[in-house]
């Protein structure tokens, strides 16, 4: 989308998912649009499951006011057959969290482009709290969980210069997304059950740990955090906060990035895709901090 189009008229966007009432995306996008001077733009939440997604996207195709959609679970895979094009992160991870519309090559309907901004969000969140900042390059990485966000984490780690990761999963048979993502981006993963006897020493030696499991699911791992850690933890779940894992990690001296920090940075990328203009992070951070004062940003 060009700057001229972005400034020409009020536009609409939404976050879709089920459940979606908890989403902080409206806070972030509204703040970004205000900072960009995009008057009259609106961003909403819509409760949509996988079965209802195709019909809704078809309906919105016909309305040029709609510029894009943010997609949360369970829609990150369900949207894939609906896309005309996709970015490299979608191709690698098999997960899409952003749909934006563009002109249709054949004139029949607007083209749908998919993107995965979670990867950039993970990279930026880790770099923000890691020692060395943007130049930080972890060597030993551990990932908790084997779903869509774990697949995005594998590509994010690759972009940080870490082509190997140990992935702790409760059911190895459900880790196909992670192993496929690793194969596509040239990384290597080792699957381990968790928690097990080797979890505590593994965490102690890690440069980075990314927990991609829902809130409360990593409590058993939190109990195994050693007395001293040296790495960075990103806990994607931020409800409730702090999680037991984040609390244990910080108590052992490790740096912690809350999931809301990933949310902030991936939203910056989404806004850029939807408006054609890259927003400043600061006003979005202020709005997020006001909405969730319990989470340090």
C-alpha positions, -999 to +999 in steps of 0.1 A: +000+000+000+014+034-009+014+065+013-011+082-010-036+053-006-030+051+032-037+088+036-066+090+012-095+076+032-104+058+064-096+022+064-105-009+085-086-038+099-092-065+126-077-092+146-094-126+141-093-157+163-111-178+188-109-167+216-099-132+207-115-110+235-081-108+253-061-096+223-040-064+228-037-059+190-063-031+189-043-012+215-011-014+194-026-007+160-048+022+172-018+038+188+003+033+156-023+048+134-028+078+156+010+084+155+010+082+117-019+107+115-043+081+099-076+097+110-107+076+109-089+042+107-105+016+129-092-017+142-115-043+159-116-078+173-137-105+156-144-139+170-139-163+141-130-200+141-114-219+113-147-230+097-158-194+094-126-178+081-130-184+043-165-169+042-154-138+062-124-132+040-146-135+009-170-109+023-142-085+031-127-088-003-155-068-018-150-038+006-119-017-004-119-001+031-105-033+045-066-033+044-056-062+065-062-088+092-042-100+121-046-137+127-043-156+159-051-192+169-066-213+154-063-194+121-026-193+114-027-225+093-064-223+082-057-191+063-029-207+041-052-221+013-069-186+010-037-168+001-025-158-034+011-150-023+031-153+009+064-142+024+094-163+031+085-167+068+051-182+059+067-206+034+093-218+060+070-220+091+037-230+075+021-203+097+006-169+087-004-142+112-011-114+088-033-110+057-031-078+036-050-070+004-036-056-028-047-052-064-058-083-082-037-092-113-068-105-131-092-078-118-116-104-104-109-097-068-082-082-046-051-102-041-044-117-007-008-116+006+002-135+037+030-127+061+044-141+093+055-111+115+059-133+146+094-142+134+105-106+133+088-101+167+107-129+183+140-116+169+134-080+181+121-091+215+152-112+222+176-086+209+160-060+232+168-078+264+199-098+254+234-089+262+250-072+232+217-061+217+214-064+179+248-080+177+238-109+201+242-143+186+231-172+208+248-206+203+228-229+226+190-226+222+161-245+238+125-242+227+095-254+248+066-266+226+062-278+191+034-258+175+032-228+151+050-204+174+078-229+179+082-232+142+085-194+140+110-195+167+132-219+147+134-194+118+139-165+143+169-183+158+183-190+124+181-153+116+200-146+149+228-169+137+217-200+157+210-229+133+205-256+159+179-259+187+167-285+213+130-286+212+112-299+243+078-314+235+052-334+254+043-354+223+069-358+196+043-370+171+028-334+171+061-317+164+059-318+126+056-281+122+089-275+140+108-302+122+094-291+088+104-255+095+139-265+105+143-285+073+131-257+051+154-231+066+185-253+069+184-257+107+187-288+128+165-296+158+167-323+184+134-334+200+134-342+237+105-349+261+099-324+289+103-321+316+128-349+321+160-355+341+180-335+316+159-304+316+176-286+345+212-289+333+200-280+297+184-248+310+215-239+329+237-241+298+213-223+274+220-190+258+183-186+250+151-204+260+118-196+242+087-210+258+059-211+232+033-230+253+002-215+268+001-198+302+006-223+330+018-251+307+054-245+316+050-245+354+065-280+357+096-267+339+097-236+362+103-260+391+134-273+374+151-239+367+186-242+383+197-217+410+218-198+384+211-193+347+230-172+322+207-171+292+177-151+280+141-163+283+113-153+261+080-165+275+055-160+247+025-164+271+018-132+290-014-141+307-010-143+336+022-124+342+046-131+355+044-167+347+060-192+371+087-198+345+095-161+341+095-156+379+119-185+384+142-174+355+145-139+368+151-152+403+180-172+390+196-141+374+185-145+338+171-119+315+134-122+307+115-109+277+077-110+282+055-122+254+040-088+251+074-075+239+072-100+210+036-088+204+047-052+203+075-058+177+054-081+155+027-054+154+051-028+141+057-051+111+019-056+107+013-019+107+039-013+081+023-040+058-012-026+063-004+011+058+028+012+037+044+033+065+066+021+093+054+034+127+076+044+156+078+019+183+076+044+212+039+054+210+029+018+206+050+008+237+034+036+257-001+024+248+007-012+256+023-003+290-009+017+298-031-013+289-009-038+308+009-019+336+017-053+352+041-062+325+075-045+323+083-030+289 
